[in-house]
Amino acid sequence: MDYVIEMNHISKIFGNFKALDDVSLSVKKGEIHALLGENGAGKSTLMSVLFGLYQAEKGDILINEKPVKINNPNDANDLGIGMVHQHFKLVHNFTVLESILLGKETTKNGFLKMDDARKKINDLSERYKLKIDPDARISDITVGMQQRVEILKMLYRDNDILIFDEPTAVLTQQEIDELMKIMKEMTEEGKSIVFITHKLNEIKAAADRCSVLRKGKYIGTVDVETTSKEQMSEMMVGRKINFVINKEDCVSTEPVLEVQNLTIRSKDSKKNIVNNVSFQVNKGEILCIAGIDGNGQSELVQGITGLMPISSGKIILNKNDITKQSIRQKCRQGFAHIPEDRQKFGLVLDYSLKENAVLQTYYEPRFQNKGFIKFEAVSDYAKKLIEKFDIRSGQGEDSVVRGMSGGNQQKLIVARELDRNPEIIIAVQPTRGLDVGAIEYIHKQIIEQRCSGKAVLLISLDLDEVMNVSDRILVMYEGEIVGDLNPKDVTVQELGLYMSGTKRSVN
């Protein structure tokens, strides 16, 4: 059997936490091999060992049937191994060209030689249909484009073993379809891909085989074509997952949040990025705003929550005008916000879990006395959230959030926001990057909030989530609401027509 990667009996320990416990993985040449597991199961840790970011305490690695020692990412690159990380490793004020060349520069007499590199990058982007401007600045391009830069970085280095860590977590459906095509083209050329994910649809669409990890242990490897999504999800979480969302009808006509004629000007142009948008969210209702990414949904939420200035319009919460209130005042009035970018807006990455748990409440008497933090009370509160929301981390409440898996970072934000007993939950992509068990759990939490009379404003790019969770769907296209739909009466195909601007029912 031609295996390009053999990882045998790998164990990795952080403090008292065993992240990997005797894990083995074999990848064939020219295959897309999915690595499936819950958040915190050890997927990224295993691939970080292969890429030389971590050193295993036990176990050995063979590349093309030869034993190797990978001490750092340069060793990995020399062996033809490249990795696209879940959170991209790009320098924001560099151009695309500079970012790709970083660490692999060619020089003459101390000066950078860019012409050959530019030609090779243009040839690669043409060949793999990764259209990108080499002179664009990283800070000015979309997340999907940034991922293309990461892929080009690997291709530029002639890597034959490619690791994709949660590559679709930040992409739109169109970008995901495009990425799957690119991955298949790469394997047809003889490259081998390890695809870390917990999206079963994507595994079924792209992967040849799938290895499953659970809580740091190897569960098994299956052939994707002959294994159902239900079987894979049960291997992943150790129990049956309910893919059907059951919810009672409990929508009232009493508005909690009213948005009236909201207009937001784009930061870099005179154009309105949100144009005269009005809607209301009622008690016991999940109102979902759907749309293709970049049609004003993010700016709408930032305007409502106070992260971005609004040009005109009103925001009413329980009949009180809160348009001009500060973010803290809005939080105290009953706003909960699960932000789109958990690392930028949701967490202080170098704070501990317990410090992040009280970011919005540390000034309350239960957590401080005369300006001094009650550390024991903060620890007890964090422990309560960890238990209630099943947040997994190496050092419990003392874990530094930067070292937690993306899914557990998200669970921490959801726990903190929902535990404040809000009037309205504004949830932007709340299950992005989560495994099926965590998605099931968070959907259940959101529906519980709705059924206890809370209002939920959900912004999602995931059409399954839009159709299954929402009571009502508003579609945004180019900054305007173009559809007000009932999920029971609309098909996914029809929803797609509204999202692309082909159809509209609201003027």
Summary of the structure (lengths in Angstrom):
residues: 507
radius of gyration: 23.7
end to end distance: 61.7
largest distance: 73.5
contacts: 1650
relative contact order: 0.11
helix: 34%
strand: 28%
